[in-house]
Amino acid sequence: MLYLPREEGQGLVEYALILVLVAIVVIVILTVLGPIIGNVFSSIGGALRR
């Protein structure tokens, strides 16, 4: 009988690495664009109060 390696856990590890990379990208984008987005919402809120 031929030896067949188990590759069941490999897919889970790959999905976890992709999820971690996406989370890092989202955190970096929010850190860079956070103040800009906050200013936009503040401007919209100020315009609506008038």
N, CA, C, O and CB atoms as a CASP TS submission, in Angstrom:
PFRMAT TS
TARGET T0000
AUTHOR 0000-0000-0000
METHOD Language model
MODEL 1
PARENT N/A
ATOM      1  N   MET     1       0.844  -1.182   0.000  1.00  0.00           N
ATOM      2  CA  MET     1       0.000   0.000   0.000  1.00  0.00           C
ATOM      3  C   MET     1       0.886   1.241   0.000  1.00  0.00           C
ATOM      4  O   MET     1       1.873   1.302   0.734  1.00  0.00           O
ATOM      5  CB  MET     1      -0.959   0.001   1.221  1.00  0.00           C
ATOM      6  N   LEU     2       0.546   2.202  -0.800  1.00  0.00           N
ATOM      7  CA  LEU     2       1.328   3.435  -0.878  1.00  0.00           C
ATOM      8  C   LEU     2       0.990   4.362   0.281  1.00  0.00           C
ATOM      9  O   LEU     2      -0.145   4.426   0.754  1.00  0.00           O
ATOM     10  CB  LEU     2       1.081   4.146  -2.214  1.00  0.00           C
ATOM     11  N   TYR     3       2.011   5.068   0.711  1.00  0.00           N
ATOM     12  CA  TYR     3       1.812   6.031   1.797  1.00  0.00           C
ATOM     13  C   TYR     3       1.251   7.330   1.221  1.00  0.00           C
ATOM     14  O   TYR     3       1.861   7.932   0.337  1.00  0.00           O
ATOM     15  CB  TYR     3       3.146   6.298   2.562  1.00  0.00           C
ATOM     16  N   LEU     4       0.101   7.758   1.716  1.00  0.00           N
ATOM     17  CA  LEU     4      -0.506   9.017   1.288  1.00  0.00           C
ATOM     18  C   LEU     4      -0.432  10.013   2.438  1.00  0.00           C
ATOM     19  O   LEU     4      -0.994   9.758   3.503  1.00  0.00           O
ATOM     20  CB  LEU     4      -1.984   8.805   0.828  1.00  0.00           C
ATOM     21  N   PRO     5       0.248  11.141   2.248  1.00  0.00           N
ATOM     22  CA  PRO     5       0.354  12.113   3.345  1.00  0.00           C
ATOM     23  C   PRO     5      -0.988  12.773   3.625  1.00  0.00           C
ATOM     24  O   PRO     5      -1.795  12.992   2.723  1.00  0.00           O
ATOM     25  CB  PRO     5       1.401  13.184   3.016  1.00  0.00           C
ATOM     26  N   ARG     6      -1.203  13.080   4.889  1.00  0.00           N
ATOM     27  CA  ARG     6      -2.429  13.770   5.279  1.00  0.00           C
ATOM     28  C   ARG     6      -2.249  15.267   5.061  1.00  0.00           C
ATOM     29  O   ARG     6      -1.258  15.859   5.489  1.00  0.00           O
ATOM     30  CB  ARG     6      -2.794  13.466   6.760  1.00  0.00           C
ATOM     31  N   GLU     7      -3.202  15.850   4.406  1.00  0.00           N
ATOM     32  CA  GLU     7      -3.141  17.282   4.139  1.00  0.00           C
ATOM     33  C   GLU     7      -4.405  17.977   4.628  1.00  0.00           C
ATOM     34  O   GLU     7      -4.783  19.020   4.095  1.00  0.00           O
ATOM     35  CB  GLU     7      -2.939  17.541   2.643  1.00  0.00           C
ATOM     36  N   GLU     8      -5.053  17.417   5.625  1.00  0.00           N
ATOM     37  CA  GLU     8      -6.306  17.975   6.111  1.00  0.00           C
ATOM     38  C   GLU     8      -6.099  19.314   6.814  1.00  0.00           C
ATOM     39  O   GLU     8      -6.864  20.252   6.591  1.00  0.00           O
ATOM     40  CB  GLU     8      -6.979  16.998   7.053  1.00  0.00           C
ATOM     41  N   GLY     9      -5.087  19.410   7.647  1.00  0.00           N
ATOM     42  CA  GLY     9      -4.863  20.628   8.416  1.00  0.00           C
ATOM     43  C   GLY     9      -4.229  21.749   7.611  1.00  0.00           C
ATOM     44  O   GLY     9      -4.218  22.897   8.054  1.00  0.00           O
ATOM     45  N   GLN    10      -3.714  21.439   6.460  1.00  0.00           N
ATOM     46  CA  GLN    10      -3.022  22.441   5.649  1.00  0.00           C
ATOM     47  C   GLN    10      -3.987  23.532   5.193  1.00  0.00           C
ATOM     48  O   GLN    10      -3.627  24.709   5.222  1.00  0.00           O
ATOM     49  CB  GLN    10      -2.357  21.781   4.431  1.00  0.00           C
ATOM     50  N   GLY    11      -5.168  23.188   4.784  1.00  0.00           N
ATOM     51  CA  GLY    11      -6.147  24.169   4.322  1.00  0.00           C
ATOM     52  C   GLY    11      -6.535  25.127   5.424  1.00  0.00           C
ATOM     53  O   GLY    11      -6.689  26.326   5.188  1.00  0.00           O
ATOM     54  N   LEU    12      -6.693  24.605   6.629  1.00  0.00           N
ATOM     55  CA  LEU    12      -7.062  25.442   7.769  1.00  0.00           C
ATOM     56  C   LEU    12      -5.971  26.452   8.073  1.00  0.00           C
ATOM     57  O   LEU    12      -6.265  27.611   8.363  1.00  0.00           O
ATOM     58  CB  LEU    12      -7.339  24.582   9.001  1.00  0.00           C
ATOM     59  N   VAL    13      -4.727  26.032   8.013  1.00  0.00           N
ATOM     60  CA  VAL    13      -3.600  26.935   8.262  1.00  0.00           C
ATOM     61  C   VAL    13      -3.541  28.013   7.193  1.00  0.00           C
ATOM     62  O   VAL    13      -3.272  29.174   7.502  1.00  0.00           O
ATOM     63  CB  VAL    13      -2.272  26.154   8.305  1.00  0.00           C
ATOM     64  N   GLU    14      -3.787  27.649   5.951  1.00  0.00           N
ATOM     65  CA  GLU    14      -3.757  28.639   4.871  1.00  0.00           C
ATOM     66  C   GLU    14      -4.865  29.662   5.047  1.00  0.00           C
ATOM     67  O   GLU    14      -4.634  30.857   4.861  1.00  0.00           O
ATOM     68  CB  GLU    14      -3.887  27.954   3.505  1.00  0.00           C
ATOM     69  N   TYR    15      -6.072  29.214   5.404  1.00  0.00           N
ATOM     70  CA  TYR    15      -7.169  30.148   5.640  1.00  0.00           C
ATOM     71  C   TYR    15      -6.862  31.062   6.820  1.00  0.00           C
ATOM     72  O   TYR    15      -7.191  32.247   6.781  1.00  0.00           O
ATOM     73  CB  TYR    15      -8.474  29.389   5.888  1.00  0.00           C
ATOM     74  N   ALA    16      -6.243  30.534   7.859  1.00  0.00           N
ATOM     75  CA  ALA    16      -5.893  31.349   9.017  1.00  0.00           C
ATOM     76  C   ALA    16      -4.859  32.408   8.639  1.00  0.00           C
ATOM     77  O   ALA    16      -4.963  33.551   9.085  1.00  0.00           O
ATOM     78  CB  ALA    16      -5.358  30.464  10.153  1.00  0.00           C
ATOM     79  N   LEU    17      -3.872  32.052   7.830  1.00  0.00           N
ATOM     80  CA  LEU    17      -2.868  33.025   7.398  1.00  0.00           C
ATOM     81  C   LEU    17      -3.493  34.119   6.542  1.00  0.00           C
ATOM     82  O   LEU    17      -3.148  35.291   6.692  1.00  0.00           O
ATOM     83  CB  LEU    17      -1.751  32.326   6.620  1.00  0.00           C
ATOM     84  N   ILE    18      -4.398  33.757   5.656  1.00  0.00           N
ATOM     85  CA  ILE    18      -5.082  34.760   4.836  1.00  0.00           C
ATOM     86  C   ILE    18      -5.901  35.681   5.719  1.00  0.00           C
ATOM     87  O   ILE    18      -5.905  36.894   5.507  1.00  0.00           O
ATOM     88  CB  ILE    18      -5.983  34.089   3.781  1.00  0.00           C
ATOM     89  N   LEU    19      -6.602  35.126   6.710  1.00  0.00           N
ATOM     90  CA  LEU    19      -7.406  35.934   7.621  1.00  0.00           C
ATOM     91  C   LEU    19      -6.541  36.906   8.412  1.00  0.00           C
ATOM     92  O   LEU    19      -6.924  38.059   8.608  1.00  0.00           O
ATOM     93  CB  LEU    19      -8.188  35.036   8.573  1.00  0.00           C
ATOM     94  N   VAL    20      -5.389  36.454   8.864  1.00  0.00           N
ATOM     95  CA  VAL    20      -4.472  37.330   9.606  1.00  0.00           C
ATOM     96  C   VAL    20      -3.951  38.443   8.703  1.00  0.00           C
ATOM     97  O   VAL    20      -3.882  39.596   9.128  1.00  0.00           O
ATOM     98  CB  VAL    20      -3.290  36.519  10.187  1.00  0.00           C
ATOM     99  N   LEU    21      -3.589  38.123   7.486  1.00  0.00           N
ATOM    100  CA  LEU    21      -3.101  39.148   6.556  1.00  0.00           C
ATOM    101  C   LEU    21      -4.178  40.174   6.241  1.00  0.00           C
ATOM    102  O   LEU    21      -3.887  41.369   6.175  1.00  0.00           O
ATOM    103  CB  LEU    21      -2.607  38.503   5.262  1.00  0.00           C
ATOM    104  N   VAL    22      -5.417  39.735   6.046  1.00  0.00           N
ATOM    105  CA  VAL    22      -6.519  40.666   5.790  1.00  0.00           C
ATOM    106  C   VAL    22      -6.746  41.557   7.003  1.00  0.00           C
ATOM    107  O   VAL    22      -6.972  42.758   6.852  1.00  0.00           O
ATOM    108  CB  VAL    22      -7.814  39.899   5.440  1.00  0.00           C
ATOM    109  N   ALA    23      -6.689  40.989   8.199  1.00  0.00           N
ATOM    110  CA  ALA    23      -6.873  41.781   9.414  1.00  0.00           C
ATOM    111  C   ALA    23      -5.779  42.831   9.544  1.00  0.00           C
ATOM    112  O   ALA    23      -6.066  43.967   9.922  1.00  0.00           O
ATOM    113  CB  ALA    23      -6.885  40.875  10.650  1.00  0.00           C
ATOM    114  N   ILE    24      -4.537  42.482   9.242  1.00  0.00           N
ATOM    115  CA  ILE    24      -3.441  43.442   9.321  1.00  0.00           C
ATOM    116  C   ILE    24      -3.645  44.570   8.318  1.00  0.00           C
ATOM    117  O   ILE    24      -3.425  45.736   8.647  1.00  0.00           O
ATOM    118  CB  ILE    24      -2.095  42.745   9.072  1.00  0.00           C
ATOM    119  N   VAL    25      -4.059  44.240   7.110  1.00  0.00           N
ATOM    120  CA  VAL    25      -4.298  45.268   6.086  1.00  0.00           C
ATOM    121  C   VAL    25      -5.414  46.207   6.525  1.00  0.00           C
ATOM    122  O   VAL    25      -5.295  47.422   6.368  1.00  0.00           O
ATOM    123  CB  VAL    25      -4.654  44.618   4.728  1.00  0.00           C
ATOM    124  N   VAL    26      -6.498  45.661   7.074  1.00  0.00           N
ATOM    125  CA  VAL    26      -7.615  46.493   7.532  1.00  0.00           C
ATOM    126  C   VAL    26      -7.175  47.410   8.662  1.00  0.00           C
ATOM    127  O   VAL    26      -7.547  48.583   8.680  1.00  0.00           O
ATOM    128  CB  VAL    26      -8.790  45.617   7.992  1.00  0.00           C
ATOM    129  N   ILE    27      -6.397  46.905   9.598  1.00  0.00           N
ATOM    130  CA  ILE    27      -5.922  47.727  10.718  1.00  0.00           C
ATOM    131  C   ILE    27      -5.030  48.850  10.214  1.00  0.00           C
ATOM    132  O   ILE    27      -5.148  49.985  10.676  1.00  0.00           O
ATOM    133  CB  ILE    27      -5.161  46.864  11.743  1.00  0.00           C
ATOM    134  N   VAL    28      -4.144  48.554   9.281  1.00  0.00           N
ATOM    135  CA  VAL    28      -3.261  49.591   8.726  1.00  0.00           C
ATOM    136  C   VAL    28      -4.070  50.654   7.994  1.00  0.00           C
ATOM    137  O   VAL    28      -3.811  51.847   8.148  1.00  0.00           O
ATOM    138  CB  VAL    28      -2.223  48.966   7.771  1.00  0.00           C
ATOM    139  N   ILE    29      -5.047  50.229   7.200  1.00  0.00           N
ATOM    140  CA  ILE    29      -5.870  51.192   6.458  1.00  0.00           C
ATOM    141  C   ILE    29      -6.657  52.075   7.425  1.00  0.00           C
ATOM    142  O   ILE    29      -6.727  53.289   7.233  1.00  0.00           O
ATOM    143  CB  ILE    29      -6.836  50.457   5.496  1.00  0.00           C
ATOM    144  N   LEU    30      -7.247  51.483   8.457  1.00  0.00           N
ATOM    145  CA  LEU    30      -8.000  52.282   9.420  1.00  0.00           C
ATOM    146  C   LEU    30      -7.101  53.220  10.213  1.00  0.00           C
ATOM    147  O   LEU    30      -7.514  54.327  10.560  1.00  0.00           O
ATOM    148  CB  LEU    30      -8.757  51.376  10.370  1.00  0.00           C
ATOM    149  N   THR    31      -5.895  52.796  10.498  1.00  0.00           N
ATOM    150  CA  THR    31      -4.961  53.658  11.212  1.00  0.00           C
ATOM    151  C   THR    31      -4.562  54.859  10.363  1.00  0.00           C
ATOM    152  O   THR    31      -4.453  55.975  10.870  1.00  0.00           O
ATOM    153  CB  THR    31      -3.720  52.869  11.624  1.00  0.00           C
ATOM    154  N   VAL    32      -4.347  54.629   9.078  1.00  0.00           N
ATOM    155  CA  VAL    32      -3.926  55.712   8.183  1.00  0.00           C
ATOM    156  C   VAL    32      -5.100  56.619   7.837  1.00  0.00           C
ATOM    157  O   VAL    32      -4.972  57.843   7.868  1.00  0.00           O
ATOM    158  CB  VAL    32      -3.307  55.140   6.899  1.00  0.00           C
ATOM    159  N   LEU    33      -6.239  56.026   7.508  1.00  0.00           N
ATOM    160  CA  LEU    33      -7.377  56.816   7.041  1.00  0.00           C
ATOM    161  C   LEU    33      -8.372  57.182   8.137  1.00  0.00           C
ATOM    162  O   LEU    33      -9.333  57.902   7.868  1.00  0.00           O
ATOM    163  CB  LEU    33      -8.089  56.069   5.969  1.00  0.00           C
ATOM    164  N   GLY    34      -8.171  56.715   9.346  1.00  0.00           N
ATOM    165  CA  GLY    34      -9.106  56.962  10.448  1.00  0.00           C
ATOM    166  C   GLY    34      -9.387  58.435  10.696  1.00  0.00           C
ATOM    167  O   GLY    34     -10.552  58.831  10.726  1.00  0.00           O
ATOM    168  N   PRO    35      -8.368  59.255  10.874  1.00  0.00           N
ATOM    169  CA  PRO    35      -8.627  60.677  11.113  1.00  0.00           C
ATOM    170  C   PRO    35      -9.334  61.365   9.940  1.00  0.00           C
ATOM    171  O   PRO    35     -10.173  62.240  10.151  1.00  0.00           O
ATOM    172  CB  PRO    35      -7.326  61.388  11.400  1.00  0.00           C
ATOM    173  N   ILE    36      -9.007  60.981   8.737  1.00  0.00           N
ATOM    174  CA  ILE    36      -9.647  61.578   7.561  1.00  0.00           C
ATOM    175  C   ILE    36     -11.129  61.216   7.536  1.00  0.00           C
ATOM    176  O   ILE    36     -11.976  62.073   7.284  1.00  0.00           O
ATOM    177  CB  ILE    36      -8.952  61.106   6.254  1.00  0.00           C
ATOM    178  N   ILE    37     -11.441  59.952   7.797  1.00  0.00           N
ATOM    179  CA  ILE    37     -12.831  59.504   7.804  1.00  0.00           C
ATOM    180  C   ILE    37     -13.586  60.185   8.949  1.00  0.00           C
ATOM    181  O   ILE    37     -14.744  60.568   8.783  1.00  0.00           O
ATOM    182  CB  ILE    37     -12.911  57.957   7.937  1.00  0.00           C
ATOM    183  N   GLY    38     -12.943  60.337  10.098  1.00  0.00           N
ATOM    184  CA  GLY    38     -13.574  61.026  11.229  1.00  0.00           C
ATOM    185  C   GLY    38     -13.909  62.466  10.890  1.00  0.00           C
ATOM    186  O   GLY    38     -14.974  62.955  11.268  1.00  0.00           O
ATOM    187  N   ASN    39     -13.023  63.153  10.187  1.00  0.00           N
ATOM    188  CA  ASN    39     -13.285  64.535   9.788  1.00  0.00           C
ATOM    189  C   ASN    39     -14.452  64.619   8.814  1.00  0.00           C
ATOM    190  O   ASN    39     -15.255  65.549   8.888  1.00  0.00           O
ATOM    191  CB  ASN    39     -12.038  65.153   9.161  1.00  0.00           C
ATOM    192  N   VAL    40     -14.553  63.667   7.913  1.00  0.00           N
ATOM    193  CA  VAL    40     -15.666  63.662   6.957  1.00  0.00           C
ATOM    194  C   VAL    40     -16.989  63.502   7.696  1.00  0.00           C
ATOM    195  O   VAL    40     -17.942  64.231   7.418  1.00  0.00           O
ATOM    196  CB  VAL    40     -15.493  62.530   5.916  1.00  0.00           C
ATOM    197  N   PHE    41     -17.060  62.557   8.634  1.00  0.00           N
ATOM    198  CA  PHE    41     -18.296  62.361   9.377  1.00  0.00           C
ATOM    199  C   PHE    41     -18.612  63.556  10.267  1.00  0.00           C
ATOM    200  O   PHE    41     -19.782  63.893  10.449  1.00  0.00           O
ATOM    201  CB  PHE    41     -18.207  61.098  10.214  1.00  0.00           C
ATOM    202  N   SER    42     -17.598  64.199  10.823  1.00  0.00           N
ATOM    203  CA  SER    42     -17.831  65.399  11.625  1.00  0.00           C
ATOM    204  C   SER    42     -18.393  66.518  10.761  1.00  0.00           C
ATOM    205  O   SER    42     -19.291  67.245  11.187  1.00  0.00           O
ATOM    206  CB  SER    42     -16.532  65.856  12.307  1.00  0.00           C
ATOM    207  N   SER    43     -17.871  66.657   9.558  1.00  0.00           N
ATOM    208  CA  SER    43     -18.376  67.682   8.646  1.00  0.00           C
ATOM    209  C   SER    43     -19.831  67.401   8.257  1.00  0.00           C
ATOM    210  O   SER    43     -20.653  68.316   8.203  1.00  0.00           O
ATOM    211  CB  SER    43     -17.495  67.757   7.386  1.00  0.00           C
ATOM    212  N   ILE    44     -20.134  66.158   7.995  1.00  0.00           N
ATOM    213  CA  ILE    44     -21.514  65.786   7.635  1.00  0.00           C
ATOM    214  C   ILE    44     -22.449  66.035   8.813  1.00  0.00           C
ATOM    215  O   ILE    44     -23.545  66.569   8.640  1.00  0.00           O
ATOM    216  CB  ILE    44     -21.590  64.296   7.197  1.00  0.00           C
ATOM    217  N   GLY    45     -22.016  65.648  10.010  1.00  0.00           N
ATOM    218  CA  GLY    45     -22.826  65.869  11.212  1.00  0.00           C
ATOM    219  C   GLY    45     -23.040  67.346  11.483  1.00  0.00           C
ATOM    220  O   GLY    45     -24.136  67.755  11.865  1.00  0.00           O
ATOM    221  N   GLY    46     -22.006  68.147  11.289  1.00  0.00           N
ATOM    222  CA  GLY    46     -22.152  69.597  11.464  1.00  0.00           C
ATOM    223  C   GLY    46     -23.086  70.220  10.459  1.00  0.00           C
ATOM    224  O   GLY    46     -23.838  71.136  10.791  1.00  0.00           O
ATOM    225  N   ALA    47     -23.048  69.733   9.229  1.00  0.00           N
ATOM    226  CA  ALA    47     -23.938  70.259   8.191  1.00  0.00           C
ATOM    227  C   ALA    47     -25.390  69.877   8.465  1.00  0.00           C
ATOM    228  O   ALA    47     -26.300  70.643   8.150  1.00  0.00           O
ATOM    229  CB  ALA    47     -23.511  69.742   6.810  1.00  0.00           C
ATOM    230  N   LEU    48     -25.610  68.720   9.039  1.00  0.00           N
ATOM    231  CA  LEU    48     -26.977  68.284   9.325  1.00  0.00           C
ATOM    232  C   LEU    48     -27.578  69.023  10.512  1.00  0.00           C
ATOM    233  O   LEU    48     -28.799  69.148  10.595  1.00  0.00           O
ATOM    234  CB  LEU    48     -27.004  66.791   9.588  1.00  0.00           C
ATOM    235  N   ARG    49     -26.763  69.512  11.423  1.00  0.00           N
ATOM    236  CA  ARG    49     -27.261  70.219  12.601  1.00  0.00           C
ATOM    237  C   ARG    49     -27.691  71.637  12.282  1.00  0.00           C
ATOM    238  O   ARG    49     -28.427  72.251  13.054  1.00  0.00           O
ATOM    239  CB  ARG    49     -26.207  70.242  13.678  1.00  0.00           C
ATOM    240  N   ARG    50     -27.244  72.158  11.164  1.00  0.00           N
ATOM    241  CA  ARG    50     -27.590  73.537  10.831  1.00  0.00           C
ATOM    242  C   ARG    50     -29.015  73.693  10.394  1.00  0.00           C
ATOM    243  O   ARG    50     -29.446  74.803  10.081  1.00  0.00           O
ATOM    244  CB  ARG    50     -26.696  74.047   9.765  1.00  0.00           C
TER
END
